[in-house]
Amino acid sequence: MRKPRPSSFGMGNLYTYKTTVESRSQPGKFYTVSRTREGLWICHCWPFLRTHKECHHIKVAKARQDAAEKASKARSRPKGHK
């Protein structure tokens, strides 16, 4: 009997951020983008897997993470502070 393989998140939290980004050339197709604990960004699209250069999907994921962090900081500030 095979044991189920744990997801990446279950393996000691290898990733600090994980999201999906829709393809621009193939609407309805999504790629998983992750940020490792070491700060490396990984995408499962073919151009990234081939070249290891930052792709459009990673750029979108970075922008999403930045926006989420800014929103979180804004919510945690006391009233009256900007």
Rosetta blueprint (number, residue, H / E / L):
1 M L
2 R L
3 K L
4 P L
5 R L
6 P L
7 S L
8 S H
9 F H
10 G H
11 M L
12 G L
13 N L
14 L L
15 Y E
16 T E
17 Y E
18 K E
19 T E
20 T E
21 V E
22 E E
23 S L
24 R L
25 S L
26 Q L
27 P L
28 G L
29 K L
30 F E
31 Y E
32 T E
33 V E
34 S E
35 R E
36 T E
37 R L
38 E L
39 G L
40 L L
41 W E
42 I E
43 C E
44 H L
45 C L
46 W H
47 P H
48 F H
49 L H
50 R H
51 T H
52 H L
53 K L
54 E L
55 C L
56 H H
57 H H
58 I H
59 K H
60 V H
61 A H
62 K H
63 A H
64 R H
65 Q H
66 D H
67 A H
68 A H
69 E H
70 K H
71 A H
72 S H
73 K H
74 A H
75 R H
76 S H
77 R L
78 P L
79 K L
80 G L
81 H L
82 K L
